[in-house]
């Protein structure tokens, strides 16, 4: 099995040394610094994982269940701590899919599932979210796509990259569709908790016995550098399969990452941190929406949740050309082209990063570039 690079990661690799002065596509909240956690860290903490659970720190797993409102539905052993949501998705997909199996994915959506499915040799069926429907997931199309041959369905909620939410009634319908054929259902929730006008949606692990919830501390809390995420599933065999595969890749645990994540998810810290992230995100989203409305070459459906959305380019513009021109002098501003999500006539706009993202400066420079076109 050879995994080939996807466009999003390729673009990030190509632009790593660009040193932009502003970002109009930051996809995570303002990152804390290590000093924010020193008061709660034990200087005598052993930095080995002897006598630690292969599933992750129990206290951290308890916080994960609490924040996902799954305390009544799932047990501690239904949670596996992983190296971010990306590893959680990888472990589940790699253990569930075999050559020739059928997987149903959404587009636009997080590209990892498609990359993995191609490498495994699975048959991929795509359900397309449509811009004219405000990026809603077309459930009738999903119902048609899922057949007796479907082994796995992979979705994101909030949708990555459009920010469209799946409501509770939609999740129940999706669960019924999966349950009808016995398909596994992964819902990646990396942006959960950053809903702008609605409550957080129920996690799929609490709705369906073959439902797999994945998430991390990366986006809402800005703790991407910890590489700490999770998988939640009430199927003990699936969790054990993931543990076995991880033992042959990243092994057991990232002690420092888990310890700091446990501190960050403590109720007295998590609630104010999430509140601050929401306040900052709402303010930047309003700023970004006002900017898009004032640009004749841009249009979009603002995200209902999360920190990113897709904006359509007018005329004959394409996202790759615009993103590369914006990154170069004199603009020195980063944004991600929509080709990373198979949407070449779009660009990804983001509202994260805090003051360090220099969003106002980035918008000023993006406006200046669009003005020349």
C-alpha positions as a printed NumPy array, in Angstrom:
array([[  0.   ,   0.   ,   0.   ],
       [  1.564,   3.271,  -1.121],
       [ -0.076,   6.481,   0.091],
       [  0.201,   9.313,  -2.411],
       [  0.272,  12.973,  -1.421],
       [ -2.965,  14.942,  -1.542],
       [ -3.159,  18.448,  -2.938],
       [ -3.693,  20.188,   0.406],
       [ -0.554,  18.731,   1.975],
       [  1.43 ,  19.272,  -1.212],
       [  0.571,  22.983,  -1.196],
       [  1.545,  23.295,   2.468],
       [  4.877,  21.597,   1.771],
       [  5.535,  23.871,  -1.191],
       [  4.863,  27.032,   0.833],
       [  6.512,  26.118,   4.154],
       [  9.388,  28.563,   3.682],
       [  7.375,  31.417,   2.184],
       [  7.324,  33.46 ,   5.452],
       [  3.992,  35.242,   4.926],
       [  3.273,  38.436,   6.857],
       [ -0.472,  37.787,   7.093],
       [ -2.968,  34.911,   6.859],
       [ -6.462,  34.905,   5.395],
       [ -6.956,  31.214,   5.919],
       [ -5.914,  30.351,   9.452],
       [ -7.725,  27.162,  10.396],
       [ -7.219,  26.972,  14.153],
       [ -7.843,  29.19 ,  17.142],
       [ -5.104,  31.311,  18.704],
       [ -2.544,  28.913,  20.146],
       [ -1.722,  29.028,  23.871],
       [  1.902,  28.945,  24.981],
       [  3.563,  26.432,  27.26 ],
       [  3.656,  28.941,  30.095],
       [ -0.144,  28.857,  30.246],
       [  0.083,  25.307,  31.626],
       [  3.151,  25.47 ,  33.868],
       [  1.103,  26.107,  36.992],
       [ -0.602,  22.721,  36.559],
       [  2.398,  20.667,  35.381],
       [  4.23 ,  18.428,  37.842],
       [  8.02 ,  18.952,  37.512],
       [  8.508,  15.368,  38.724],
       [  6.378,  13.928,  35.9  ],
       [  8.135,  10.829,  34.462],
       [  8.567,  11.15 ,  30.703],
       [  8.155,   7.452,  29.976],
       [  4.952,   5.521,  29.502],
       [  5.656,   2.582,  31.79 ],
       [  2.536,   1.531,  33.671],
       [  0.39 ,   3.888,  31.55 ],
       [ -2.739,   2.767,  29.738],
       [ -2.319,   1.86 ,  26.075],
       [ -5.609,   3.696,  25.505],
       [ -4.408,   7.03 ,  26.903],
       [ -4.598,   8.799,  30.25 ],
       [ -7.91 ,   7.868,  31.935],
       [ -8.439,  11.475,  33.073],
       [ -8.018,  12.711,  29.508],
       [-10.413,  10.092,  28.146],
       [-12.988,  11.143,  30.746],
       [-12.684,  14.779,  29.591],
       [-13.131,  13.696,  25.973],
       [-16.386,  11.913,  26.826],
       [-17.605,  14.918,  28.816],
       [-16.903,  17.494,  26.102],
       [-18.643,  15.269,  23.535],
       [-21.582,  14.7  ,  25.946],
       [-21.051,  10.931,  25.735],
       [-20.679,  10.095,  29.432],
       [-24.003,   8.24 ,  29.448],
       [-23.433,   6.432,  26.158],
       [-19.792,   5.354,  26.228],
       [-17.255,   3.995,  28.706],
       [-13.646,   5.076,  29.213],
       [-12.42 ,   2.056,  27.261],
       [-14.456,   3.229,  24.255],
       [-11.979,   6.108,  23.881],
       [ -8.523,   5.764,  22.332],
       [ -6.147,   8.743,  22.502],
       [ -4.272,   9.213,  19.224],
       [ -1.763,  11.509,  17.504],
       [ -4.435,  13.972,  16.442],
       [ -7.7  ,  13.262,  14.634],
       [ -5.646,  12.397,  11.546],
       [ -4.21 ,   9.306,  13.235],
       [ -7.63 ,   8.354,  14.577],
       [ -9.061,   8.497,  11.041],
       [ -6.051,   6.598,   9.698],
       [ -6.331,   3.793,  12.247],
       [-10.047,   3.302,  11.628],
       [ -9.849,   3.447,   7.826],
       [ -6.765,   1.228,   7.643],
       [ -8.308,  -1.482,   9.828],
       [-11.803,  -1.388,   8.3  ],
       [-11.148,  -1.087,   4.557],
       [ -9.686,  -3.82 ,   2.377],
       [ -9.022,  -3.872,  -1.38 ],
       [-12.306,  -3.873,  -3.282],
       [-14.391,  -2.632,  -0.333],
       [-16.716,   0.31 ,  -0.944],
       [-16.399,   3.632,   0.879],
       [-18.735,   6.631,   0.541],
       [-17.222,  10.087,   1.057],
       [-18.405,  13.689,   0.75 ],
       [-16.998,  16.488,  -1.383],
       [-15.927,  19.027,  -0.509],
       [-14.582,  17.274,   2.537],
       [-11.447,  16.369,   4.42 ],
       [ -9.322,  14.576,   1.75 ],
       [ -7.666,  12.016,   4.023],
       [-10.297,   9.306,   3.545],
       [-10.044,   9.435,  -0.242],
       [ -6.242,   9.323,  -0.152],
       [ -6.28 ,   6.288,   2.133],
       [ -9.019,   4.523,   0.181],
       [ -7.092,   4.899,  -3.089],
       [ -3.953,   3.504,  -1.463],
       [ -5.836,   0.516,  -0.079],
       [ -7.54 ,  -0.167,  -3.407],
       [-11.099,   0.432,  -2.2  ],
       [-13.958,   1.522,  -4.457],
       [-14.832,   5.177,  -3.778],
       [-18.314,   6.67 ,  -4.186],
       [-18.698,  10.429,  -3.848],
       [-21.658,  12.438,  -2.533],
       [-21.311,  16.043,  -3.669],
       [-22.346,  18.938,  -1.449],
       [-23.634,  21.737,  -3.68 ],
       [-22.929,  25.407,  -3.245],
       [-26.411,  26.375,  -4.461],
       [-27.8  ,  24.37 ,  -1.525],
       [-25.571,  26.235,   0.946],
       [-23.286,  23.177,   1.08 ],
       [-25.933,  20.954,   2.722],
       [-25.256,  17.221,   2.577],
       [-27.8  ,  15.798,   0.075],
       [-29.275,  12.93 ,   2.061],
       [-31.159,  11.492,  -0.914],
       [-27.846,  11.256,  -2.787],
       [-26.233,   9.613,   0.247],
       [-29.121,   7.16 ,   0.469],
       [-28.612,   6.223,  -3.18 ],
       [-24.832,   5.949,  -2.85 ],
       [-24.924,   3.607,   0.159],
       [-25.57 ,   0.017,  -0.894],
       [-25.171,  -3.474,   0.52 ],
       [-21.554,  -3.279,  -0.666],
       [-20.767,  -0.178,   1.416],
       [-18.279,  -0.925,   4.183],
       [-17.607,   2.609,   5.407],
       [-19.02 ,   6.151,   5.244],
       [-16.734,   9.092,   6.066],
       [-18.138,  12.558,   6.897],
       [-17.118,  15.694,   8.773],
       [-19.293,  17.704,  11.149],
       [-18.964,  20.668,  11.028],
       [-18.045,  20.11 ,   7.409],
       [-14.394,  20.695,   6.65 ],
       [-13.999,  23.013,   4.67 ],
       [-17.409,  24.716,   4.275],
       [-18.467,  24.938,   7.925],
       [-21.929,  23.528,   7.201],
       [-23.502,  21.744,  10.18 ],
       [-25.325,  18.434,  10.253],
       [-28.383,  18.857,  12.471],
       [-29.586,  16.15 ,  14.901],
       [-32.379,  15.046,  12.54 ],
       [-29.879,  14.759,   9.676],
       [-27.546,  12.694,  11.836],
       [-30.42 ,  10.36 ,  12.709],
       [-31.195,   9.95 ,   9.005],
       [-27.532,   9.266,   8.247],
       [-27.422,   6.708,  11.045],
       [-30.481,   4.964,   9.591],
       [-28.83 ,   4.879,   6.157],
       [-25.671,   3.292,   7.587],
       [-27.555,   0.917,   9.852],
       [-29.675,  -0.37 ,   6.96 ],
       [-26.601,  -1.994,   5.404],
       [-24.421,  -2.404,   8.508],
       [-21.844,   0.141,   7.311],
       [-19.326,   1.759,   9.624],
       [-19.729,   5.524,   9.958],
       [-16.843,   7.872,  10.798],
       [-17.679,  11.491,  11.63 ],
       [-14.641,  13.734,  12.057],
       [-15.502,  16.456,  14.609],
       [-12.305,  18.522,  14.735],
       [-14.308,  21.791,  14.617],
       [-17.02 ,  20.726,  17.077],
       [-17.545,  23.307,  19.804],
       [-17.198,  26.274,  17.456],
       [-20.837,  26.56 ,  16.41 ],
       [-21.801,  30.177,  15.789],
       [-25.563,  30.142,  16.277],
       [-26.535,  26.6  ,  17.271],
       [-25.78 ,  23.955,  19.858],
       [-23.106,  21.333,  19.283],
       [-24.511,  18.377,  17.362],
       [-24.672,  14.919,  18.971],
       [-21.602,  12.743,  18.427],
       [-22.166,   9.738,  16.188],
       [-20.525,   7.336,  18.669],
       [-23.542,   7.858,  20.932],
       [-26.102,   7.324,  18.163],
       [-24.903,   4.169,  16.42 ],
       [-23.041,   1.067,  17.536],
       [-20.827,   1.271,  14.442],
       [-20.416,   5.026,  14.737],
       [-16.872,   6.338,  15.161],
       [-16.281,   9.87 ,  16.434],
       [-12.854,  11.416,  15.864],
       [-11.594,  14.736,  17.167],
       [ -8.672,  16.595,  18.685],
       [ -7.52 ,  19.617,  20.675],
       [ -5.99 ,  21.144,  17.528],
       [ -8.64 ,  23.44 ,  16.105],
       [-10.99 ,  24.845,  18.748],
       [ -8.264,  25.093,  21.408],
       [ -5.365,  25.928,  19.059],
       [ -3.256,  23.074,  20.449],
       [ -2.232,  21.608,  17.112],
       [  1.382,  21.144,  18.213],
       [  0.409,  18.654,  20.913],
       [ -0.637,  16.104,  18.266],
       [ -3.328,  14.816,  20.601],
       [ -6.685,  13.577,  19.388],
       [ -9.045,  10.66 ,  19.888],
       [-11.296,   7.997,  18.515],
       [-14.555,   7.093,  20.273],
       [-16.469,   3.935,  19.404],
       [-18.605,   1.587,  21.479],
       [-17.36 ,  -1.414,  19.499],
       [-14.578,  -2.972,  21.589],
       [-13.14 ,  -4.943,  18.661],
       [-12.697,  -1.795,  16.547],
       [-10.872,   0.001,  19.36 ],
       [ -8.594,  -2.998,  19.95 ],
       [ -7.838,  -3.241,  16.227],
       [ -6.82 ,   0.421,  16.318],
       [ -4.583,  -0.172,  19.349],
       [ -2.876,  -3.06 ,  17.544],
       [ -2.224,  -0.989,  14.423],
       [ -0.959,   1.963,  16.437],
       [  1.478,  -0.319,  18.269],
       [  3.088,  -0.84 ,  14.86 ],
       [  3.261,   2.873,  14.003],
       [  3.317,   5.568,  16.701],
       [  3.238,   2.967,  19.509],
       [  1.584,   3.868,  22.787],
       [  1.331,   7.489,  23.868],
       [  2.724,  11.015,  23.771],
       [  3.115,  11.665,  27.489],
       [  3.573,  15.453,  27.37 ],
       [  0.883,  15.908,  24.75 ],
       [ -1.643,  13.932,  26.764],
       [ -0.773,  15.623,  30.055],
       [ -1.144,  19.136,  28.61 ],
       [ -4.311,  18.151,  26.737],
       [ -5.764,  16.784,  29.982],
       [ -5.086,  20.122,  31.671],
       [ -6.594,  22.049,  28.746],
       [ -9.779,  19.957,  28.799],
       [-10.408,  20.366,  32.521],
       [-13.808,  21.974,  32.87 ],
       [-12.521,  25.109,  34.59 ],
       [-10.094,  25.726,  31.7  ],
       [-11.993,  24.314,  28.737],
       [-15.124,  26.438,  29.09 ],
       [-13.364,  29.839,  29.167],
       [-10.91 ,  28.807,  26.426],
       [-13.739,  27.727,  24.161],
       [-15.682,  30.893,  24.958],
       [-12.675,  33.042,  24.04 ],
       [-12.212,  31.101,  20.794],
       [-15.88 ,  31.61 ,  19.913],
       [-15.74 ,  35.344,  20.638],
       [-12.629,  35.793,  18.51 ],
       [-14.028,  33.625,  15.734],
       [-17.345,  35.482,  15.622],
       [-15.602,  38.847,  15.434],
       [-13.302,  37.717,  12.627],
       [-16.157,  36.001,  10.807],
       [-18.14 ,  39.244,  10.791],
       [-15.085,  41.075,   9.453],
       [-14.503,  38.455,   6.783],
       [-18.147,  38.371,   5.726],
       [-18.205,  42.148,   5.345],
       [-15.073,  41.915,   3.199],
       [-16.527,  39.229,   0.914],
       [-19.773,  41.15 ,   0.492],
       [-17.788,  44.152,  -0.682],
       [-15.77 ,  42.249,  -3.299],
       [-17.342,  41.829,  -6.749],
       [-15.024,  38.902,  -7.49 ],
       [-15.937,  36.951,  -4.335],
       [-19.073,  35.249,  -3.02 ],
       [-19.67 ,  32.684,  -0.303],
       [-21.987,  30.978,   2.138],
       [-20.545,  31.892,   5.57 ],
       [-19.665,  28.868,   7.737],
       [-22.214,  27.89 ,  10.375],
       [-19.414,  26.508,  12.535],
       [-15.661,  26.101,  12.529],
       [-13.012,  28.527,  11.41 ],
       [-12.954,  28.071,   7.638],
       [-15.217,  28.447,   4.614],
       [-15.008,  28.327,   0.832],
       [-15.399,  31.489,  -1.25 ],
       [-16.106,  31.349,  -4.99 ],
       [-14.001,  33.412,  -7.36 ],
       [-15.71 ,  35.378, -10.099],
       [-14.699,  35.824, -13.711],
       [-12.184,  33.304, -14.995],
       [-10.036,  33.355, -11.855],
       [ -8.77 ,  30.127, -10.329],
       [ -7.692,  29.589,  -6.747],
       [ -4.174,  28.35 ,  -7.431],
       [ -3.198,  31.394,  -9.472],
       [ -4.664,  33.79 ,  -6.918],
       [ -3.112,  32.018,  -3.898],
       [  0.374,  31.984,  -5.455],
       [  0.147,  35.649,  -6.468],
       [ -1.033,  36.621,  -2.987],
       [  1.797,  34.735,  -1.31 ],
       [  4.454,  36.452,  -3.434],
       [  5.777,  39.994,  -2.972],
       [  4.446,  42.579,  -2.423],
       [  1.416,  40.9  ,  -0.782],
       [  3.095,  38.187,   1.336],
       [ -0.265,  36.783,   2.465],
       [ -1.232,  33.12 ,   2.811],
       [ -4.508,  31.5  ,   1.856],
       [ -5.252,  27.997,   0.658],
       [ -6.539,  27.428,  -2.895],
       [ -9.77 ,  25.48 ,  -3.247],
       [ -8.005,  22.885,  -5.379],
       [ -6.973,  21.326,  -2.058],
       [-10.634,  20.242,  -1.847],
       [-11.234,  19.626,  -5.572],
       [-12.798,  23.092,  -5.848],
       [-10.367,  24.982,  -8.142],
       [-12.634,  28.   ,  -8.609],
       [-12.664,  28.64 ,  -4.858],
       [-10.321,  29.793,  -2.114],
       [-10.386,  28.787,   1.551],
       [-10.88 ,  31.685,   3.944],
       [-10.241,  31.33 ,   7.672],
       [-10.912,  33.346,  10.798],
       [ -8.53 ,  31.713,  13.287],
       [ -5.072,  32.489,  14.562],
       [ -5.701,  35.491,  16.798],
       [ -3.892,  38.786,  16.349],
       [ -0.776,  37.024,  15.057],
       [ -2.631,  36.056,  11.867],
       [ -2.847,  39.764,  10.891],
       [ -6.234,  39.165,   9.299],
       [ -6.933,  42.863,   8.722],
       [ -3.644,  43.271,   6.882],
       [ -4.28 ,  40.101,   4.925],
       [ -7.718,  41.286,   3.816],
       [ -6.29 ,  44.63 ,   2.811],
       [ -3.705,  42.915,   0.621],
       [ -6.186,  40.412,  -0.807],
       [ -8.462,  43.333,  -1.679],
       [ -5.568,  45.13 ,  -3.346],
       [ -4.72 ,  42.069,  -5.448],
       [ -8.35 ,  41.509,  -6.44 ],
       [ -8.497,  45.184,  -7.407],
       [ -5.821,  44.584, -10.061],
       [ -7.861,  41.762, -11.608]])
